[in-house]
Amino acid sequence: MAQESRVKKSLLNARVNLIFYFLTLALSFFSRKIFLDCLGADFVGLTGTLQNLLGFLNLAELGIGSAIGYVLYKPLFDHDEAKINEIISVFGYLYRWIGRIILGAGCILACFLPLIFPDTQFELGIIFFAYFAFLASSLIGYFANYKQTLLGADQKNYVVTAYFQTATIVKTLIQMASAYYTGSYYLWVVIELVFGIIYSFILNWKINQVYPWLRSEVKQGKLLFKKYPEVMRYTKQLFIQKISEVVRTQTLPILIYAFSSLKIVAYYGNYTIITDKLILLLGSVLGGVAASIGNLVAEGNNKNSLKVFWELMSIRFLVSGIFMFSIYLLLPPFISLWLGDEYILSETVLWLLILNILIGLVRMGIEQFLYAFGLFYDIWAPLLGTVIFIFLSILGGHLWGMEGVLFGNCISLILIYLIWKPVFLFTKGFKISISSYWKNFFIYLFILISSFIIAIFIINSIEIINHAKDSWMNWILSSCIIVGIFSLIYFIFMYIGSQGTRDFLKRLKYNKKTI
């Protein structure tokens, strides 16, 4: 029954994430157009810059939410309500402190706003008003919404997603109407803040409904803090893990610019807009299983956990392979139709982007299980990865320009996330030899490469790709044929060669019968 419940909750999380992904994606095109036309590019740029500034302040949280999520897995599995109350109380206490730190840092940063925006068309009044409204919205999460972590750890993140995204969609629609009919900057910002408050009230009401026994108290959390020293230990470890990734993501575009030009950075941005959306789409679908994995590991049955690991890894390979093949053949003609032939980058850059997608999606699968096992203490790994990334990217940039920077990034990711992290997971988590991982990994890789070669041979034989950039209709028809051919070949090979794929399909079939 526990297995059945995990599958159902994972599917529900994935379904809700997928629905709201497409709804918000579609709405974002229309809303951005109206905001640009009615409020102006300067105001859109101002709000985006203010939110990015506050995003840096939120780095203070890195790690605590994930640490609490891990600590909750076992008491949730055991239905230990008393312990859950204590942990959420500790979480509330820690989040209050982080909220105070962010409030203080935010007030200090506000003093520099006139220096950050010296030559803007806006009065300082609207800049400060928008800044403190965004700051207040951010602080609501630390002072009022901290209990939502319980929903995520309890495999019910679909509740958070549904309420948050519904509030966001309604808020955006009202802001669109406000911008179109009034063009008021102040009203737009007020709507942003008001919906943050409304969402907080609705979410906490729902949490009280789902967990009527939840009686967390911040004052009690202060007294219980020393009872759970693992929270701060895991938080420190996760902070280093995550801050290293922030350094990487923030440094990469700077290094690309340093060894190329602003024009090449813009061209590269056109590619990553699309690849990032595809990765976000897959993350929306498969990210919902994280809490279910935590619940599974809490059972203590490593054999079953390993079986599920390979089921999920096979699906990650299957979906990422389809994405990679689609990007390889369809992204260049898409860019050509969208922007023009002069915006197409070299095939080397395209292959490096494809490799980065594979690394990222395999990495997500590994990290979900590392988090479920509480294996965060290899803090040397992300630090070493960052050093290798900077060294190799600078060296590669000097030798080969942008391609060298991207190559250096890929090598550092492979060393840490495709080599070390699997070793860490299998030896410390599953407590088995790493040889079984390499055997299955290289089987999956062989199937992927073989499917690539066969599908490209077939597609080149029928010459369908040559007409993809003639018109949008040809591109859509070519996409359907190309994706269909590769998906069929790849699925057949994965079904024959991967036990994980067969097990996953059996699990889905069983789940449908029990719903």
C-alpha positions in Angstrom: 0.0 0.0 0.0 2.9 2.4 0.8 4.4 1.7 -2.7 1.0 2.3 -4.3 0.5 5.5 -2.4 4.0 6.7 -3.4 3.3 6.0 -7.1 -0.1 7.8 -7.0 1.4 10.8 -5.2 4.3 11.0 -7.6 2.0 10.9 -10.6 -0.3 13.5 -9.1 2.7 15.8 -8.4 4.0 15.3 -11.9 0.5 15.9 -13.4 -0.1 19.1 -11.5 3.4 20.5 -12.2 3.0 19.7 -15.9 -0.4 21.4 -16.1 0.7 24.6 -14.4 4.0 24.6 -16.3 2.1 25.0 -19.7 -0.4 27.4 -18.2 2.2 29.8 -16.8 4.4 29.4 -19.9 1.5 30.4 -22.2 0.4 33.3 -19.9 4.0 34.6 -19.6 4.1 35.4 -23.4 0.9 37.5 -23.2 1.6 39.1 -19.9 5.1 40.2 -20.9 3.8 41.7 -24.1 1.1 43.8 -22.2 3.5 44.8 -19.5 6.1 46.0 -22.1 3.5 47.9 -24.1 1.6 49.4 -21.2 4.2 49.9 -18.5 7.3 50.1 -20.6 10.5 48.2 -20.9 12.1 50.4 -18.3 9.6 49.4 -15.6 9.8 45.7 -16.5 13.6 46.0 -16.3 13.4 47.9 -12.9 11.2 45.2 -11.3 13.4 42.4 -12.7 16.5 44.1 -11.3 14.9 44.7 -7.9 13.9 41.1 -7.7 17.3 39.9 -8.7 18.9 42.1 -5.9 16.5 40.5 -3.3 17.3 37.1 -4.8 20.9 37.5 -3.6 19.6 38.2 -0.1 17.7 34.9 -0.2 21.0 33.1 -0.5 20.9 33.2 3.4 18.3 30.4 3.2 20.4 28.0 1.1 20.2 24.6 2.7 17.7 24.9 5.6 14.6 23.9 3.7 16.3 20.9 2.2 17.8 19.9 5.5 14.4 20.1 7.3 12.8 18.1 4.4 15.3 15.3 4.9 14.9 15.3 8.7 11.1 15.0 8.2 11.1 11.9 6.0 11.5 9.3 8.8 8.9 10.8 11.3 6.5 11.2 8.4 7.0 7.5 7.5 6.5 6.5 11.1 3.5 8.9 11.6 5.3 10.4 14.6 3.2 13.6 15.0 5.0 14.8 18.1 8.3 14.7 16.5 7.0 16.4 13.3 5.6 19.2 15.5 9.0 19.6 17.1 10.9 19.7 13.8 8.5 22.3 12.3 8.8 24.4 15.4 12.6 24.3 15.0 12.2 25.2 11.3 9.9 28.1 12.2 12.5 29.4 14.7 15.4 29.2 12.2 13.3 30.8 9.5 12.3 33.7 11.7 16.0 34.3 12.3 16.8 34.2 8.6 13.8 36.5 8.0 15.3 39.0 10.4 18.7 38.8 8.8 17.2 39.4 5.3 15.1 42.3 6.7 18.2 43.9 8.1 20.3 43.3 5.0 17.4 44.5 2.9 17.1 47.8 4.8 20.9 48.3 4.4 20.7 47.6 0.7 17.9 50.1 0.3 20.3 52.8 1.2 22.2 52.1 -1.9 19.2 52.2 -4.3 19.9 55.8 -5.4 23.4 54.7 -6.4 22.2 51.5 -8.1 19.7 53.5 -10.2 21.4 56.9 -10.7 20.0 57.8 -14.2 16.5 56.3 -14.3 13.4 58.0 -15.5 11.5 56.8 -12.4 11.2 58.8 -9.2 12.8 57.4 -6.1 9.4 57.0 -4.6 8.3 54.2 -7.0 11.7 52.5 -6.7 11.6 52.4 -2.9 7.9 51.4 -2.9 8.5 48.5 -5.3 11.6 47.4 -3.5 10.0 47.2 0.0 6.9 45.6 -1.5 9.0 42.8 -3.0 11.0 42.6 0.2 7.7 42.2 2.2 6.5 39.5 -0.2 9.8 37.6 0.3 9.6 37.9 4.1 6.1 36.4 4.2 7.7 33.0 3.3 10.0 33.2 6.3 7.5 34.4 8.9 4.3 32.7 7.8 4.7 30.1 5.0 7.5 27.9 6.5 5.0 25.1 7.2 4.7 24.4 3.5 7.9 22.4 3.7 5.9 19.7 5.5 3.6 19.3 2.4 6.7 18.9 0.2 8.3 16.3 2.5 4.9 14.4 2.8 4.7 13.9 -1.0 1.9 16.6 -1.2 3.8 19.3 -3.1 0.9 19.4 -5.6 -1.0 21.3 -2.9 1.6 24.0 -2.8 2.0 24.1 -6.6 -1.8 24.3 -7.2 -2.4 27.1 -4.7 0.7 29.1 -5.5 0.4 28.8 -9.3 -3.4 29.5 -9.2 -2.7 32.6 -7.1 0.1 33.6 -9.5 -2.1 33.2 -12.6 -5.0 35.2 -11.1 -2.5 37.9 -9.9 -1.0 38.1 -13.4 -4.4 38.4 -15.1 -5.4 41.3 -12.7 -2.0 43.0 -13.2 -2.5 42.7 -17.0 -5.9 44.4 -16.7 -4.5 47.0 -14.4 -1.6 47.8 -16.7 -3.9 47.9 -19.8 -6.6 50.1 -18.3 -4.7 52.3 -15.8 -0.9 52.0 -16.6 -0.3 52.6 -12.9 3.1 51.5 -11.6 1.9 51.7 -7.9 -1.2 49.6 -8.5 0.8 46.9 -10.3 3.1 46.7 -7.2 0.2 46.7 -4.7 -1.4 43.8 -6.5 1.9 41.9 -6.3 2.1 42.4 -2.5 -1.6 41.8 -1.8 -1.6 38.4 -3.6 1.4 37.4 -1.6 -0.5 38.0 1.6 -3.7 36.3 0.2 -1.7 33.3 -0.8 -0.2 33.0 2.6 -3.6 33.0 4.4 -5.0 30.4 1.9 -2.0 28.1 2.2 -1.9 28.1 6.0 -5.7 27.5 6.0 -5.1 24.4 3.8 -2.2 23.2 5.9 -4.4 23.3 9.0 -7.0 21.3 7.1 -4.5 18.6 6.0 -2.7 18.5 9.4 -5.2 19.4 12.1 -2.8 18.0 14.7 0.0 20.4 13.7 0.8 22.7 16.6 4.2 24.2 15.8 5.4 27.1 18.0 8.3 29.3 17.3 9.1 29.8 21.0 9.2 26.1 21.5 11.5 25.8 18.5 14.1 27.9 20.3 14.1 25.5 23.2 14.1 22.4 21.0 16.9 23.7 18.7 19.7 21.9 20.6 17.7 18.6 20.4 18.1 18.5 16.7 21.8 19.4 16.0 21.6 17.5 12.7 19.5 20.3 11.2 22.4 22.8 11.4 24.9 20.2 10.4 22.9 19.3 7.3 22.2 23.0 6.6 25.9 23.9 6.6 26.7 21.0 4.3 23.9 21.9 1.9 24.8 25.6 2.0 28.2 24.8 0.6 26.8 22.4 -2.0 24.3 25.0 -3.2 26.5 28.1 -3.0 29.0 26.4 -5.2 26.3 25.9 -7.9 25.3 29.5 -7.6 28.9 30.6 -8.2 29.0 28.3 -11.3 25.8 29.6 -12.8 26.6 33.2 -12.2 30.2 32.9 -13.4 29.6 31.0 -16.6 28.0 33.9 -18.6 30.7 36.2 -17.4 33.4 33.9 -18.7 31.6 33.4 -22.0 31.5 37.2 -22.4 35.2 37.6 -21.3 36.4 35.2 -24.1 33.9 36.2 -26.9 31.6 39.2 -27.2 28.3 40.6 -26.2 26.9 39.5 -29.5 28.0 35.9 -29.0 26.6 36.0 -25.4 23.2 37.1 -26.9 23.4 34.3 -29.5 24.2 31.8 -26.8 21.2 33.1 -24.8 18.9 32.4 -27.6 19.9 28.7 -27.4 19.7 28.4 -23.6 16.3 30.1 -23.4 15.0 27.0 -25.2 17.2 24.3 -23.6 16.5 25.8 -20.1 12.7 25.5 -20.7 13.0 21.9 -21.8 15.1 21.1 -18.6 12.5 22.9 -16.5 9.8 20.9 -18.2 11.4 17.6 -17.3 12.3 18.9 -13.8 8.6 19.7 -13.3 7.6 16.2 -14.2 10.3 14.2 -12.4 11.0 16.7 -9.6 7.7 15.7 -7.9 9.1 12.2 -7.0 11.8 13.6 -4.6 9.6 13.3 -1.4 8.5 9.8 -2.5 12.1 8.8 -2.8 12.7 10.1 0.7 9.7 8.1 2.0 11.0 5.0 0.1 14.5 5.3 1.6 13.0 5.8 5.1 11.6 2.2 4.8 15.2 1.0 5.0 14.8 -1.5 2.1 17.9 -0.7 0.1 17.1 -3.5 -2.5 13.8 -1.9 -3.3 15.4 1.6 -3.3 18.0 0.5 -5.8 15.3 -1.0 -8.0 13.4 2.3 -8.1 16.6 4.2 -8.7 17.2 2.3 -12.0 13.5 2.7 -13.0 13.7 6.5 -12.6 17.2 6.6 -14.2 16.0 4.7 -17.2 13.1 7.2 -17.6 15.5 10.1 -17.3 17.7 8.6 -20.0 14.7 8.0 -22.2 13.2 11.5 -21.9 16.5 13.3 -22.0 17.6 11.3 -25.0 14.5 12.4 -26.9 15.2 16.0 -25.8 18.9 15.8 -26.9 18.0 14.4 -30.3 15.3 17.0 -30.9 17.7 19.8 -30.0 20.5 18.5 -32.2 18.3 18.3 -35.4 15.6 20.8 -34.7 17.1 23.7 -32.8 19.2 25.1 -35.6 16.3 25.3 -38.1 14.1 26.8 -35.3 16.7 29.5 -34.7 16.9 30.1 -38.4 13.2 30.6 -38.8 12.9 32.6 -35.5 15.8 34.9 -35.9 17.8 34.2 -39.0 20.7 32.1 -40.2 23.3 34.5 -38.8 22.2 33.6 -35.2 23.1 29.9 -35.6 26.1 28.9 -33.5 28.7 26.2 -34.3 27.9 22.5 -34.1 30.5 22.2 -31.4 28.5 24.6 -29.2 25.4 22.6 -30.0 27.0 19.3 -28.9 28.3 20.8 -25.7 24.8 22.1 -24.9 23.4 18.6 -25.5 26.1 17.0 -23.3 25.3 19.6 -20.6 21.6 18.5 -20.7 22.5 14.8 -20.3 24.8 15.6 -17.3 22.1 17.8 -15.7 19.4 15.3 -16.0 21.5 12.3 -14.7 22.8 14.6 -12.0 19.2 15.4 -10.8 18.5 11.6 -10.5 21.6 11.0 -8.5 21.0 14.0 -6.2 17.5 13.0 -5.4 18.7 9.8 -3.8 21.7 11.5 -2.1 19.3 13.9 -0.5 17.0 11.0 0.5 19.9 9.3 2.2 21.1 12.5 3.8 24.5 12.3 2.1 25.5 15.9 2.0 28.9 15.8 3.8 31.1 15.5 0.8 31.5 19.3 0.8 34.9 19.1 -0.8 33.4 17.8 -4.0 31.4 21.0 -5.1 34.3 23.2 -3.9 36.8 21.2 -6.0 34.3 21.2 -8.9 34.1 25.0 -8.8 37.9 25.3 -8.8 38.2 22.9 -11.7 35.4 24.7 -13.6 37.1 28.1 -13.2 40.6 26.8 -14.1 39.5 24.7 -17.1 37.0 27.4 -18.4 39.6 30.1 -18.3 42.2 27.8 -20.0 39.7 26.7 -22.6 38.5 30.2 -23.2 42.1 31.3 -23.9 42.5 28.4 -26.3 39.1 28.1 -28.0 36.9 31.0 -27.0 33.3 30.3 -26.0 33.6 26.6 -26.9 36.5 26.2 -24.5 34.6 27.8 -21.7 31.6 25.4 -22.2 34.0 22.5 -22.6 35.7 23.4 -19.2 32.2 23.5 -17.6 31.2 20.1 -18.9 34.5 18.4 -17.8 34.1 19.8 -14.3 30.5 18.6 -14.1 31.4 15.1 -15.4 34.2 14.7 -12.9 32.0 15.6 -9.9 28.5 14.7 -10.8 28.9 11.8 -13.3 31.9 10.1 -11.6 32.2 11.1 -7.9 28.6 11.5 -6.9 27.5 8.0 -8.2 30.5 6.5 -6.3 29.4 8.4 -3.1 25.7 7.3 -3.5 26.4 3.6 -4.2 29.1 3.1 -1.5 27.6 5.2 1.3 23.9 5.1 0.4 23.1 1.7 -1.2 26.2 0.2 0.3 27.1 -1.9 -2.7 29.9 -1.9 -5.3 29.9 0.9 -7.8 30.5 -1.6 -10.6 26.8 -2.3 -11.0 26.2 1.5 -11.6 28.9 1.7 -14.3 27.5 -1.5 -16.0 24.0 0.0 -16.3 25.2 3.5 -17.1 27.3 2.4 -20.0 24.5 0.1 -21.3 22.1 3.2 -21.3 24.8 5.3 -22.9 25.4 2.6 -25.6 21.7 2.4 -26.3 21.4 6.2 -26.6 24.4 6.5 -29.0 23.2 3.6 -31.1 19.7 5.1 -31.3 21.2 8.4 -32.4 23.3 6.8 -35.2 20.4 4.7 -36.6 17.8 7.5 -36.4 20.1 10.0 -38.1 20.8 7.5 -40.9 17.1 6.9 -41.5 16.3 10.7 -41.3 19.1 11.6 -43.7 17.9 8.9 -46.1 14.4 10.5 -46.4 15.9 14.0 -46.4 13.2 15.4 -44.1 15.6 17.7 -42.2 16.6 19.6 -45.3 13.1 21.2 -45.5 12.7 22.0 -41.8 13.8 25.6 -42.1 11.7 26.4 -45.2 8.7 27.4 -43.2 7.1 27.0 -39.8 4.7 24.4 -41.1 7.6 22.4 -42.5 9.4 22.7 -39.2 6.4 21.4 -37.3 5.8 18.5 -39.7 9.6 17.6 -39.7 9.6 17.8 -35.9 6.7 15.3 -35.6 8.4 12.8 -38.0 11.9 13.2 -36.5 10.8 12.9 -32.9 8.5 10.0 -33.8 11.3 8.1 -35.6 13.8 8.5 -32.8 11.4 7.9 -30.0 10.2 4.6 -31.5 13.8 3.4 -32.1 15.0 4.5 -28.7 12.0 3.2 -26.7 12.3 -0.3 -28.4 16.1 -0.4 -27.6 15.5 0.8 -24.0 12.7 -1.7 -23.4 14.9 -4.6 -24.7 18.1 -3.5 -23.1 17.0 -1.9 -19.8 15.5 -3.8 -16.9 14.7 -0.4 -15.3 12.4 0.6 -18.2 10.5 -2.7 -18.1 10.1 -2.5 -14.3 8.8 1.1 -14.6 6.2 0.2 -17.2 5.1 -2.7 -15.0 4.7 -0.3 -12.0 2.6 2.1 -14.1 0.4 -0.8 -15.4 -0.1 -2.0 -11.8 -0.9 1.5 -10.6 -3.6 2.0 -13.3 -5.3 -1.1 -12.2 -5.4 0.0 -8.6 -6.7 3.5 -9.2 
